[in-house]
Amino acid sequence: MSRIALITGITGQDGSYLAELLLDKGYEVHGIIRR
């Protein structure tokens, strides 16, 4: 079973760092941005 993460604010500083960290750990990452 794959691990999936949903990150709000993925384009921000912390969101992009978290996304990269989780991708390195094998997570499938989805993000939400505000327009």
mmCIF file of the N, C-alpha and C atoms, coordinates in Angstrom:
data_MODEL
# 
_entry.id   MODEL 
# 
loop_
_atom_site.group_PDB 
_atom_site.id 
_atom_site.type_symbol 
_atom_site.label_atom_id 
_atom_site.label_alt_id 
_atom_site.label_comp_id 
_atom_site.label_asym_id 
_atom_site.label_entity_id 
_atom_site.label_seq_id 
_atom_site.pdbx_PDB_ins_code 
_atom_site.Cartn_x 
_atom_site.Cartn_y 
_atom_site.Cartn_z 
_atom_site.occupancy 
_atom_site.B_iso_or_equiv 
_atom_site.pdbx_formal_charge 
_atom_site.auth_seq_id 
_atom_site.auth_comp_id 
_atom_site.auth_asym_id 
_atom_site.auth_atom_id 
_atom_site.pdbx_PDB_model_num 
ATOM 1   N N  . MET A 1 1  ? 0.852  -1.180 0.000  1.00 0.00 ? 1  MET A N  1 
ATOM 2   C CA . MET A 1 1  ? 0.000  0.000  0.000  1.00 0.00 ? 1  MET A CA 1 
ATOM 3   C C  . MET A 1 1  ? 0.896  1.241  0.000  1.00 0.00 ? 1  MET A C  1 
ATOM 4   N N  . SER A 1 2  ? 0.639  2.142  -0.931 1.00 0.00 ? 2  SER A N  1 
ATOM 5   C CA . SER A 1 2  ? 1.461  3.345  -1.015 1.00 0.00 ? 2  SER A CA 1 
ATOM 6   C C  . SER A 1 2  ? 0.978  4.392  -0.014 1.00 0.00 ? 2  SER A C  1 
ATOM 7   N N  . ARG A 1 3  ? 1.905  5.213  0.410  1.00 0.00 ? 3  ARG A N  1 
ATOM 8   C CA . ARG A 1 3  ? 1.572  6.292  1.335  1.00 0.00 ? 3  ARG A CA 1 
ATOM 9   C C  . ARG A 1 3  ? 1.311  7.550  0.513  1.00 0.00 ? 3  ARG A C  1 
ATOM 10  N N  . ILE A 1 4  ? 0.248  8.247  0.861  1.00 0.00 ? 4  ILE A N  1 
ATOM 11  C CA . ILE A 1 4  ? -0.166 9.439  0.125  1.00 0.00 ? 4  ILE A CA 1 
ATOM 12  C C  . ILE A 1 4  ? -0.220 10.620 1.092  1.00 0.00 ? 4  ILE A C  1 
ATOM 13  N N  . ALA A 1 5  ? 0.331  11.758 0.648  1.00 0.00 ? 5  ALA A N  1 
ATOM 14  C CA . ALA A 1 5  ? 0.299  12.973 1.463  1.00 0.00 ? 5  ALA A CA 1 
ATOM 15  C C  . ALA A 1 5  ? -0.398 14.079 0.686  1.00 0.00 ? 5  ALA A C  1 
ATOM 16  N N  . LEU A 1 6  ? -1.217 14.854 1.383  1.00 0.00 ? 6  LEU A N  1 
ATOM 17  C CA . LEU A 1 6  ? -1.866 16.030 0.811  1.00 0.00 ? 6  LEU A CA 1 
ATOM 18  C C  . LEU A 1 6  ? -1.304 17.245 1.540  1.00 0.00 ? 6  LEU A C  1 
ATOM 19  N N  . ILE A 1 7  ? -0.687 18.156 0.780  1.00 0.00 ? 7  ILE A N  1 
ATOM 20  C CA . ILE A 1 7  ? -0.056 19.330 1.376  1.00 0.00 ? 7  ILE A CA 1 
ATOM 21  C C  . ILE A 1 7  ? -0.787 20.579 0.906  1.00 0.00 ? 7  ILE A C  1 
ATOM 22  N N  . THR A 1 8  ? -1.272 21.366 1.863  1.00 0.00 ? 8  THR A N  1 
ATOM 23  C CA . THR A 1 8  ? -1.866 22.653 1.510  1.00 0.00 ? 8  THR A CA 1 
ATOM 24  C C  . THR A 1 8  ? -0.752 23.688 1.513  1.00 0.00 ? 8  THR A C  1 
ATOM 25  N N  . GLY A 1 9  ? -0.793 24.618 0.581  1.00 0.00 ? 9  GLY A N  1 
ATOM 26  C CA . GLY A 1 9  ? 0.258  25.622 0.496  1.00 0.00 ? 9  GLY A CA 1 
ATOM 27  C C  . GLY A 1 9  ? 1.572  25.060 -0.012 1.00 0.00 ? 9  GLY A C  1 
ATOM 28  N N  . ILE A 1 10 ? 1.495  24.145 -0.962 1.00 0.00 ? 10 ILE A N  1 
ATOM 29  C CA . ILE A 1 10 ? 2.684  23.429 -1.428 1.00 0.00 ? 10 ILE A CA 1 
ATOM 30  C C  . ILE A 1 10 ? 3.687  24.340 -2.142 1.00 0.00 ? 10 ILE A C  1 
ATOM 31  N N  . THR A 1 11 ? 3.242  25.494 -2.629 1.00 0.00 ? 11 THR A N  1 
ATOM 32  C CA . THR A 1 11 ? 4.162  26.385 -3.339 1.00 0.00 ? 11 THR A CA 1 
ATOM 33  C C  . THR A 1 11 ? 4.935  27.298 -2.393 1.00 0.00 ? 11 THR A C  1 
ATOM 34  N N  . GLY A 1 12 ? 4.599  27.283 -1.125 1.00 0.00 ? 12 GLY A N  1 
ATOM 35  C CA . GLY A 1 12 ? 5.320  28.104 -0.150 1.00 0.00 ? 12 GLY A CA 1 
ATOM 36  C C  . GLY A 1 12 ? 6.637  27.462 0.248  1.00 0.00 ? 12 GLY A C  1 
ATOM 37  N N  . GLN A 1 13 ? 7.397  28.159 1.080  1.00 0.00 ? 13 GLN A N  1 
ATOM 38  C CA . GLN A 1 13 ? 8.712  27.677 1.496  1.00 0.00 ? 13 GLN A CA 1 
ATOM 39  C C  . GLN A 1 13 ? 8.611  26.348 2.244  1.00 0.00 ? 13 GLN A C  1 
ATOM 40  N N  . ASP A 1 14 ? 7.774  26.285 3.263  1.00 0.00 ? 14 ASP A N  1 
ATOM 41  C CA . ASP A 1 14 ? 7.655  25.064 4.056  1.00 0.00 ? 14 ASP A CA 1 
ATOM 42  C C  . ASP A 1 14 ? 6.987  23.943 3.280  1.00 0.00 ? 14 ASP A C  1 
ATOM 43  N N  . GLY A 1 15 ? 5.984  24.289 2.478  1.00 0.00 ? 15 GLY A N  1 
ATOM 44  C CA . GLY A 1 15 ? 5.279  23.277 1.694  1.00 0.00 ? 15 GLY A CA 1 
ATOM 45  C C  . GLY A 1 15 ? 6.174  22.601 0.679  1.00 0.00 ? 15 GLY A C  1 
ATOM 46  N N  . SER A 1 16 ? 7.005  23.383 0.004  1.00 0.00 ? 16 SER A N  1 
ATOM 47  C CA . SER A 1 16 ? 7.897  22.792 -0.999 1.00 0.00 ? 16 SER A CA 1 
ATOM 48  C C  . SER A 1 16 ? 8.969  21.934 -0.338 1.00 0.00 ? 16 SER A C  1 
ATOM 49  N N  . TYR A 1 17 ? 9.468  22.358 0.822  1.00 0.00 ? 17 TYR A N  1 
ATOM 50  C CA . TYR A 1 17 ? 10.450 21.556 1.558  1.00 0.00 ? 17 TYR A CA 1 
ATOM 51  C C  . TYR A 1 17 ? 9.827  20.237 2.002  1.00 0.00 ? 17 TYR A C  1 
ATOM 52  N N  . LEU A 1 18 ? 8.614  20.304 2.539  1.00 0.00 ? 18 LEU A N  1 
ATOM 53  C CA . LEU A 1 18 ? 7.929  19.103 2.996  1.00 0.00 ? 18 LEU A CA 1 
ATOM 54  C C  . LEU A 1 18 ? 7.648  18.153 1.840  1.00 0.00 ? 18 LEU A C  1 
ATOM 55  N N  . ALA A 1 19 ? 7.226  18.695 0.697  1.00 0.00 ? 19 ALA A N  1 
ATOM 56  C CA . ALA A 1 19 ? 6.952  17.862 -0.473 1.00 0.00 ? 19 ALA A CA 1 
ATOM 57  C C  . ALA A 1 19 ? 8.205  17.118 -0.911 1.00 0.00 ? 19 ALA A C  1 
ATOM 58  N N  . GLU A 1 20 ? 9.332  17.818 -0.966 1.00 0.00 ? 20 GLU A N  1 
ATOM 59  C CA . GLU A 1 20 ? 10.585 17.179 -1.373 1.00 0.00 ? 20 GLU A CA 1 
ATOM 60  C C  . GLU A 1 20 ? 10.992 16.091 -0.390 1.00 0.00 ? 20 GLU A C  1 
ATOM 61  N N  . LEU A 1 21 ? 10.847 16.363 0.896  1.00 0.00 ? 21 LEU A N  1 
ATOM 62  C CA . LEU A 1 21 ? 11.189 15.390 1.927  1.00 0.00 ? 21 LEU A CA 1 
ATOM 63  C C  . LEU A 1 21 ? 10.334 14.129 1.807  1.00 0.00 ? 21 LEU A C  1 
ATOM 64  N N  . LEU A 1 22 ? 9.029  14.312 1.634  1.00 0.00 ? 22 LEU A N  1 
ATOM 65  C CA . LEU A 1 22 ? 8.127  13.170 1.538  1.00 0.00 ? 22 LEU A CA 1 
ATOM 66  C C  . LEU A 1 22 ? 8.355  12.374 0.255  1.00 0.00 ? 22 LEU A C  1 
ATOM 67  N N  . LEU A 1 23 ? 8.637  13.060 -0.852 1.00 0.00 ? 23 LEU A N  1 
ATOM 68  C CA . LEU A 1 23 ? 8.934  12.354 -2.102 1.00 0.00 ? 23 LEU A CA 1 
ATOM 69  C C  . LEU A 1 23 ? 10.180 11.490 -1.948 1.00 0.00 ? 23 LEU A C  1 
ATOM 70  N N  . ASP A 1 24 ? 11.192 12.008 -1.263 1.00 0.00 ? 24 ASP A N  1 
ATOM 71  C CA . ASP A 1 24 ? 12.413 11.237 -1.016 1.00 0.00 ? 24 ASP A CA 1 
ATOM 72  C C  . ASP A 1 24 ? 12.132 10.002 -0.166 1.00 0.00 ? 24 ASP A C  1 
ATOM 73  N N  . LYS A 1 25 ? 11.103 10.077 0.689  1.00 0.00 ? 25 LYS A N  1 
ATOM 74  C CA . LYS A 1 25 ? 10.747 8.952  1.553  1.00 0.00 ? 25 LYS A CA 1 
ATOM 75  C C  . LYS A 1 25 ? 9.761  7.992  0.899  1.00 0.00 ? 25 LYS A C  1 
ATOM 76  N N  . GLY A 1 26 ? 9.400  8.260  -0.373 1.00 0.00 ? 26 GLY A N  1 
ATOM 77  C CA . GLY A 1 26 ? 8.554  7.333  -1.107 1.00 0.00 ? 26 GLY A CA 1 
ATOM 78  C C  . GLY A 1 26 ? 7.068  7.640  -1.094 1.00 0.00 ? 26 GLY A C  1 
ATOM 79  N N  . TYR A 1 27 ? 6.686  8.792  -0.603 1.00 0.00 ? 27 TYR A N  1 
ATOM 80  C CA . TYR A 1 27 ? 5.275  9.165  -0.577 1.00 0.00 ? 27 TYR A CA 1 
ATOM 81  C C  . TYR A 1 27 ? 4.811  9.614  -1.958 1.00 0.00 ? 27 TYR A C  1 
ATOM 82  N N  . GLU A 1 28 ? 3.523  9.440  -2.216 1.00 0.00 ? 28 GLU A N  1 
ATOM 83  C CA . GLU A 1 28 ? 2.866  10.066 -3.360 1.00 0.00 ? 28 GLU A CA 1 
ATOM 84  C C  . GLU A 1 28 ? 2.313  11.386 -2.834 1.00 0.00 ? 28 GLU A C  1 
ATOM 85  N N  . VAL A 1 29 ? 2.748  12.499 -3.414 1.00 0.00 ? 29 VAL A N  1 
ATOM 86  C CA . VAL A 1 29 ? 2.420  13.817 -2.870 1.00 0.00 ? 29 VAL A CA 1 
ATOM 87  C C  . VAL A 1 29 ? 1.445  14.548 -3.786 1.00 0.00 ? 29 VAL A C  1 
ATOM 88  N N  . HIS A 1 30 ? 0.392  15.099 -3.178 1.00 0.00 ? 30 HIS A N  1 
ATOM 89  C CA . HIS A 1 30 ? -0.577 15.949 -3.871 1.00 0.00 ? 30 HIS A CA 1 
ATOM 90  C C  . HIS A 1 30 ? -0.600 17.281 -3.139 1.00 0.00 ? 30 HIS A C  1 
ATOM 91  N N  . GLY A 1 31 ? -0.774 18.357 -3.898 1.00 0.00 ? 31 GLY A N  1 
ATOM 92  C CA . GLY A 1 31 ? -0.757 19.667 -3.269 1.00 0.00 ? 31 GLY A CA 1 
ATOM 93  C C  . GLY A 1 31 ? -1.934 20.527 -3.662 1.00 0.00 ? 31 GLY A C  1 
ATOM 94  N N  . ILE A 1 32 ? -2.260 21.455 -2.780 1.00 0.00 ? 32 ILE A N  1 
ATOM 95  C CA . ILE A 1 32 ? -3.329 22.423 -3.011 1.00 0.00 ? 32 ILE A CA 1 
ATOM 96  C C  . ILE A 1 32 ? -2.707 23.809 -2.956 1.00 0.00 ? 32 ILE A C  1 
ATOM 97  N N  . ILE A 1 33 ? -3.070 24.645 -3.946 1.00 0.00 ? 33 ILE A N  1 
ATOM 98  C CA . ILE A 1 33 ? -2.579 26.017 -3.966 1.00 0.00 ? 33 ILE A CA 1 
ATOM 99  C C  . ILE A 1 33 ? -3.754 26.976 -3.952 1.00 0.00 ? 33 ILE A C  1 
ATOM 100 N N  . ARG A 1 34 ? -3.485 28.190 -3.518 1.00 0.00 ? 34 ARG A N  1 
ATOM 101 C CA . ARG A 1 34 ? -4.509 29.233 -3.503 1.00 0.00 ? 34 ARG A CA 1 
ATOM 102 C C  . ARG A 1 34 ? -4.275 30.139 -4.710 1.00 0.00 ? 34 ARG A C  1 
ATOM 103 N N  . ARG A 1 35 ? -5.337 30.528 -5.367 1.00 0.00 ? 35 ARG A N  1 
ATOM 104 C CA . ARG A 1 35 ? -5.206 31.420 -6.528 1.00 0.00 ? 35 ARG A CA 1 
ATOM 105 C C  . ARG A 1 35 ? -5.467 32.834 -6.144 1.00 0.00 ? 35 ARG A C  1 
# 
